[in-house]
Amino acid sequence: MAAAEGVCKNREKVLAKNIGFRYILSRSFYALQDTKTPMINSAIGVGLNIVLNIILSRFLGIGGLALATSLSAIFISIMLFRKLGQKIGALGLKNMIISLCKIVSASIVMGVIARLLFDFLTIAHSQNLSLLLSIASGAAIYFVLILFMKIEDVDAVIKAVRKRISERIT
């Protein structure tokens, strides 16, 4: 029974993310005055969910129901994403994935360094001061890392901030 509960909890996490993603994608179609595409995809998703529920529940029990719902939600999200790409053109998925990898890498490095710094500082200082210093250091490290990684979005933000500052000075 514990395994089924674990599957259900993980299903809730996956399903919540996919529902949010699908919600945003559906709203994108609504903004383009296309209500038919999300409705058709939702109908396909319900049908797929029913078929997968029947098949997977026989082998996995309640965990199969959870897995079936998550799989159908993922499938529909992918279908909507691809259809949106066809409708409005390239979505820049390759650039998004590259930026995501750079951001995740910078986050991991920052987290490891901040944790090690916290552990080192707690030897000589209070936990509150050590936490404050490690958070500030982690933020600075993260900022420097994303600057050196040349993330396009970050470069655009920095350029906009510099422009705004120069406008206020003059």
Helices and strands as residue ranges (DSSP letters): H 2-31, H 36-60, H 62-88, H 93-124, H 127-148, H 152-169
